[in-house]
């Protein structure tokens, strides 16, 4: 059990976490304050994830710049702009297949999105340097200016949101945030978590079946 007697803890987060999660955290050995903090982190993550899934920001950007475009077009432009130049010393060329992979859509939809970006002047088709039969995509000057505007706006938002933080808090947040993110980017941890969910689900299903069987008898 973790020590809960320290008095130098920062102010408790204003976001209230799920009470059931708090109890589960306590059962795992966390102190009451630590359990509340974990539940608050979960609640904040849920709010951020819900905001990202709604894609409100992307829709507003597209509405201001070109109402005929969708958020998927913004994602495709970003995929073209941020594709790595090289992977294992092999030059990366942006194809419709790569865009389909990055956007998690089927190739036919990626092809339509790409064609619309070309029609509107954000991207252009170029011949592959590796295979003359293959057509690749790259941003036009207009597409590059668009991405640069998005990048500058992102940093402006960061400046506004974090500009009032002191240096100590910013550095501490960066270190802790990176440490926190490790669990979601580690393939081994993700695989273990998925297997654990499967095990818990199967155990609950088996328990439910036993209850149903006992009721029948």
C-alpha beads as a LAMMPS data file, in Angstrom:
LAMMPS data file: protein, C-alpha beads

217 atoms
216 bonds

1 atom types
1 bond types

-500.0 500.0 xlo xhi
-500.0 500.0 ylo yhi
-500.0 500.0 zlo zhi

Masses

1 110.0

Atoms # bond

1 1 1 0.000 0.000 0.000
2 1 1 1.321 3.418 -0.915
3 1 1 1.879 6.034 1.765
4 1 1 -1.002 8.524 1.964
5 1 1 0.424 10.716 4.723
6 1 1 2.438 13.143 2.579
7 1 1 1.298 16.756 2.817
8 1 1 3.196 18.155 -0.177
9 1 1 0.756 16.868 -2.777
10 1 1 -0.463 19.386 -5.372
11 1 1 -4.067 20.496 -5.458
12 1 1 -6.491 17.700 -6.356
13 1 1 -7.673 17.728 -9.971
14 1 1 -11.040 19.429 -10.479
15 1 1 -12.161 16.631 -12.792
16 1 1 -14.019 13.933 -10.891
17 1 1 -13.276 10.378 -11.935
18 1 1 -15.527 7.347 -11.898
19 1 1 -16.094 6.103 -8.360
20 1 1 -15.948 2.455 -9.397
21 1 1 -12.548 3.034 -10.992
22 1 1 -11.383 4.716 -7.780
23 1 1 -12.361 1.620 -5.798
24 1 1 -10.604 -0.669 -8.301
25 1 1 -7.474 1.466 -8.036
26 1 1 -7.578 1.230 -4.245
27 1 1 -7.917 -2.550 -4.492
28 1 1 -4.780 -2.528 -6.661
29 1 1 -2.844 -0.952 -3.796
30 1 1 -3.070 2.749 -4.586
31 1 1 -3.687 5.279 -1.827
32 1 1 -7.017 7.180 -1.837
33 1 1 -5.358 10.297 -3.296
34 1 1 -3.532 8.269 -5.938
35 1 1 -6.715 6.365 -6.800
36 1 1 -8.633 9.619 -7.270
37 1 1 -5.818 10.961 -9.451
38 1 1 -5.885 7.868 -11.674
39 1 1 -9.657 8.146 -12.068
40 1 1 -9.328 11.846 -12.892
41 1 1 -6.704 11.066 -15.565
42 1 1 -9.085 8.526 -17.090
43 1 1 -11.916 11.090 -17.141
44 1 1 -9.716 13.755 -18.747
45 1 1 -8.505 11.268 -21.369
46 1 1 -12.124 10.415 -22.156
47 1 1 -12.968 14.087 -22.716
48 1 1 -9.940 14.598 -24.957
49 1 1 -10.650 11.402 -26.916
50 1 1 -14.307 12.374 -27.393
51 1 1 -13.278 15.803 -28.665
52 1 1 -10.817 14.261 -31.122
53 1 1 -13.369 11.743 -32.356
54 1 1 -15.923 14.487 -33.049
55 1 1 -13.331 16.204 -35.245
56 1 1 -14.919 19.602 -34.549
57 1 1 -11.662 21.451 -35.130
58 1 1 -10.992 19.751 -38.458
59 1 1 -14.519 20.411 -39.674
60 1 1 -14.285 24.091 -38.803
61 1 1 -10.926 24.390 -40.565
62 1 1 -12.338 22.822 -43.724
63 1 1 -15.478 24.960 -43.548
64 1 1 -13.377 28.125 -43.408
65 1 1 -10.944 27.177 -46.171
66 1 1 -12.991 25.046 -48.556
67 1 1 -16.529 23.959 -47.581
68 1 1 -16.479 21.304 -50.311
69 1 1 -13.731 19.391 -48.514
70 1 1 -14.164 16.975 -45.629
71 1 1 -12.019 16.169 -42.596
72 1 1 -10.714 13.159 -44.529
73 1 1 -9.133 15.550 -47.023
74 1 1 -7.319 17.290 -44.164
75 1 1 -6.072 13.912 -42.955
76 1 1 -4.876 13.018 -46.456
77 1 1 -3.006 16.311 -46.842
78 1 1 -1.339 15.660 -43.474
79 1 1 -0.457 12.117 -44.522
80 1 1 1.264 13.409 -47.647
81 1 1 3.072 16.158 -45.743
82 1 1 4.262 14.030 -42.844
83 1 1 5.239 10.849 -44.638
84 1 1 8.802 9.936 -43.630
85 1 1 11.381 10.614 -46.314
86 1 1 13.144 7.308 -45.723
87 1 1 12.474 4.021 -43.938
88 1 1 15.464 1.729 -43.493
89 1 1 17.379 3.715 -46.150
90 1 1 14.560 3.248 -48.689
91 1 1 12.928 6.407 -50.020
92 1 1 9.241 6.577 -49.115
93 1 1 6.885 7.600 -51.894
94 1 1 3.323 8.634 -51.104
95 1 1 0.859 6.486 -53.010
96 1 1 -2.888 6.028 -52.771
97 1 1 -2.146 2.814 -50.903
98 1 1 -0.122 4.671 -48.282
99 1 1 -2.907 7.220 -47.822
100 1 1 -5.445 4.395 -47.452
101 1 1 -3.236 2.858 -44.769
102 1 1 -2.741 6.133 -42.877
103 1 1 -6.454 7.022 -42.988
104 1 1 -7.598 3.432 -42.357
105 1 1 -9.936 3.509 -45.377
106 1 1 -10.291 1.248 -48.384
107 1 1 -8.180 2.017 -51.489
108 1 1 -11.170 3.176 -53.551
109 1 1 -12.063 5.859 -50.984
110 1 1 -8.414 6.904 -50.696
111 1 1 -8.272 7.186 -54.487
112 1 1 -11.330 9.438 -54.542
113 1 1 -9.966 11.661 -51.771
114 1 1 -6.622 11.930 -53.544
115 1 1 -8.262 12.821 -56.860
116 1 1 -10.280 15.566 -55.193
117 1 1 -7.154 17.039 -53.612
118 1 1 -5.501 17.086 -57.028
119 1 1 -8.571 18.713 -58.599
120 1 1 -8.557 21.451 -55.961
121 1 1 -4.848 22.136 -56.256
122 1 1 -3.606 20.820 -52.894
123 1 1 -1.684 17.878 -54.354
124 1 1 -0.332 16.714 -57.677
125 1 1 0.464 13.394 -59.264
126 1 1 4.108 12.609 -59.980
127 1 1 5.856 9.628 -61.500
128 1 1 7.565 7.258 -59.107
129 1 1 11.346 7.396 -59.102
130 1 1 11.404 3.703 -58.262
131 1 1 8.788 2.330 -60.652
132 1 1 7.731 4.306 -63.726
133 1 1 4.402 2.472 -63.787
134 1 1 3.438 3.793 -60.352
135 1 1 1.892 7.200 -59.695
136 1 1 2.713 9.034 -56.476
137 1 1 1.436 12.169 -54.799
138 1 1 3.119 15.259 -53.427
139 1 1 1.851 18.559 -52.102
140 1 1 1.650 21.581 -54.350
141 1 1 2.799 24.989 -53.070
142 1 1 -0.846 25.585 -52.110
143 1 1 -0.913 22.359 -50.098
144 1 1 2.360 23.245 -48.387
145 1 1 1.041 26.691 -47.452
146 1 1 -2.048 25.051 -45.992
147 1 1 0.000 22.643 -43.861
148 1 1 2.219 25.495 -42.702
149 1 1 -0.854 27.469 -41.621
150 1 1 -2.083 24.449 -39.645
151 1 1 1.357 24.032 -38.041
152 1 1 1.602 27.692 -37.021
153 1 1 -1.921 27.609 -35.608
154 1 1 -1.052 24.528 -33.559
155 1 1 1.882 26.289 -31.973
156 1 1 -0.255 29.368 -31.325
157 1 1 -2.762 27.159 -29.505
158 1 1 0.049 25.611 -27.478
159 1 1 1.354 29.053 -26.602
160 1 1 -2.069 30.203 -25.460
161 1 1 -2.780 27.049 -23.456
162 1 1 0.646 26.715 -21.837
163 1 1 1.919 30.275 -21.919
164 1 1 0.951 30.918 -18.305
165 1 1 2.652 27.788 -16.992
166 1 1 5.991 28.252 -15.293
167 1 1 9.112 26.514 -16.563
168 1 1 9.119 23.917 -13.778
169 1 1 5.543 22.836 -14.476
170 1 1 6.123 22.650 -18.243
171 1 1 9.253 20.517 -17.908
172 1 1 7.617 18.269 -15.306
173 1 1 4.520 17.847 -17.485
174 1 1 6.604 16.959 -20.551
175 1 1 8.569 14.330 -18.615
176 1 1 5.494 12.820 -16.961
177 1 1 3.420 12.898 -20.143
178 1 1 6.136 11.047 -22.054
179 1 1 6.388 8.465 -19.277
180 1 1 2.612 8.065 -19.221
181 1 1 2.417 7.587 -22.994
182 1 1 4.848 4.678 -22.954
183 1 1 2.163 2.174 -22.011
184 1 1 0.067 3.042 -25.074
185 1 1 2.966 2.964 -27.548
186 1 1 4.634 -0.217 -26.338
187 1 1 3.532 -3.116 -28.566
188 1 1 4.233 -5.668 -25.860
189 1 1 2.148 -3.766 -23.315
190 1 1 -0.740 -3.380 -25.742
191 1 1 -0.687 -7.095 -26.566
192 1 1 -0.624 -7.981 -22.869
193 1 1 -3.531 -5.629 -22.195
194 1 1 -5.574 -7.129 -25.032
195 1 1 -4.936 -10.644 -23.718
196 1 1 -5.930 -9.526 -20.223
197 1 1 -9.226 -8.085 -21.498
198 1 1 -9.929 -11.394 -23.270
199 1 1 -9.221 -13.322 -20.072
200 1 1 -11.432 -11.072 -17.927
201 1 1 -14.263 -11.263 -20.451
202 1 1 -14.072 -15.049 -20.682
203 1 1 -14.072 -15.330 -16.877
204 1 1 -17.146 -13.103 -16.607
205 1 1 -18.893 -15.085 -19.363
206 1 1 -18.144 -18.348 -17.583
207 1 1 -19.457 -16.943 -14.289
208 1 1 -22.630 -15.734 -15.998
209 1 1 -23.160 -19.161 -17.558
210 1 1 -22.810 -20.837 -14.158
211 1 1 -25.407 -18.482 -12.692
212 1 1 -27.800 -19.175 -15.562
213 1 1 -27.270 -22.928 -15.224
214 1 1 -27.919 -22.798 -11.484
215 1 1 -31.143 -20.876 -12.130
216 1 1 -32.371 -23.500 -14.569
217 1 1 -31.673 -26.311 -12.129

Bonds

1 1 1 2
2 1 2 3
3 1 3 4
4 1 4 5
5 1 5 6
6 1 6 7
7 1 7 8
8 1 8 9
9 1 9 10
10 1 10 11
11 1 11 12
12 1 12 13
13 1 13 14
14 1 14 15
15 1 15 16
16 1 16 17
17 1 17 18
18 1 18 19
19 1 19 20
20 1 20 21
21 1 21 22
22 1 22 23
23 1 23 24
24 1 24 25
25 1 25 26
26 1 26 27
27 1 27 28
28 1 28 29
29 1 29 30
30 1 30 31
31 1 31 32
32 1 32 33
33 1 33 34
34 1 34 35
35 1 35 36
36 1 36 37
37 1 37 38
38 1 38 39
39 1 39 40
40 1 40 41
41 1 41 42
42 1 42 43
43 1 43 44
44 1 44 45
45 1 45 46
46 1 46 47
47 1 47 48
48 1 48 49
49 1 49 50
50 1 50 51
51 1 51 52
52 1 52 53
53 1 53 54
54 1 54 55
55 1 55 56
56 1 56 57
57 1 57 58
58 1 58 59
59 1 59 60
60 1 60 61
61 1 61 62
62 1 62 63
63 1 63 64
64 1 64 65
65 1 65 66
66 1 66 67
67 1 67 68
68 1 68 69
69 1 69 70
70 1 70 71
71 1 71 72
72 1 72 73
73 1 73 74
74 1 74 75
75 1 75 76
76 1 76 77
77 1 77 78
78 1 78 79
79 1 79 80
80 1 80 81
81 1 81 82
82 1 82 83
83 1 83 84
84 1 84 85
85 1 85 86
86 1 86 87
87 1 87 88
88 1 88 89
89 1 89 90
90 1 90 91
91 1 91 92
92 1 92 93
93 1 93 94
94 1 94 95
95 1 95 96
96 1 96 97
97 1 97 98
98 1 98 99
99 1 99 100
100 1 100 101
101 1 101 102
102 1 102 103
103 1 103 104
104 1 104 105
105 1 105 106
106 1 106 107
107 1 107 108
108 1 108 109
109 1 109 110
110 1 110 111
111 1 111 112
112 1 112 113
113 1 113 114
114 1 114 115
115 1 115 116
116 1 116 117
117 1 117 118
118 1 118 119
119 1 119 120
120 1 120 121
121 1 121 122
122 1 122 123
123 1 123 124
124 1 124 125
125 1 125 126
126 1 126 127
127 1 127 128
128 1 128 129
129 1 129 130
130 1 130 131
131 1 131 132
132 1 132 133
133 1 133 134
134 1 134 135
135 1 135 136
136 1 136 137
137 1 137 138
138 1 138 139
139 1 139 140
140 1 140 141
141 1 141 142
142 1 142 143
143 1 143 144
144 1 144 145
145 1 145 146
146 1 146 147
147 1 147 148
148 1 148 149
149 1 149 150
150 1 150 151
151 1 151 152
152 1 152 153
153 1 153 154
154 1 154 155
155 1 155 156
156 1 156 157
157 1 157 158
158 1 158 159
159 1 159 160
160 1 160 161
161 1 161 162
162 1 162 163
163 1 163 164
164 1 164 165
165 1 165 166
166 1 166 167
167 1 167 168
168 1 168 169
169 1 169 170
170 1 170 171
171 1 171 172
172 1 172 173
173 1 173 174
174 1 174 175
175 1 175 176
176 1 176 177
177 1 177 178
178 1 178 179
179 1 179 180
180 1 180 181
181 1 181 182
182 1 182 183
183 1 183 184
184 1 184 185
185 1 185 186
186 1 186 187
187 1 187 188
188 1 188 189
189 1 189 190
190 1 190 191
191 1 191 192
192 1 192 193
193 1 193 194
194 1 194 195
195 1 195 196
196 1 196 197
197 1 197 198
198 1 198 199
199 1 199 200
200 1 200 201
201 1 201 202
202 1 202 203
203 1 203 204
204 1 204 205
205 1 205 206
206 1 206 207
207 1 207 208
208 1 208 209
209 1 209 210
210 1 210 211
211 1 211 212
212 1 212 213
213 1 213 214
214 1 214 215
215 1 215 216
216 1 216 217
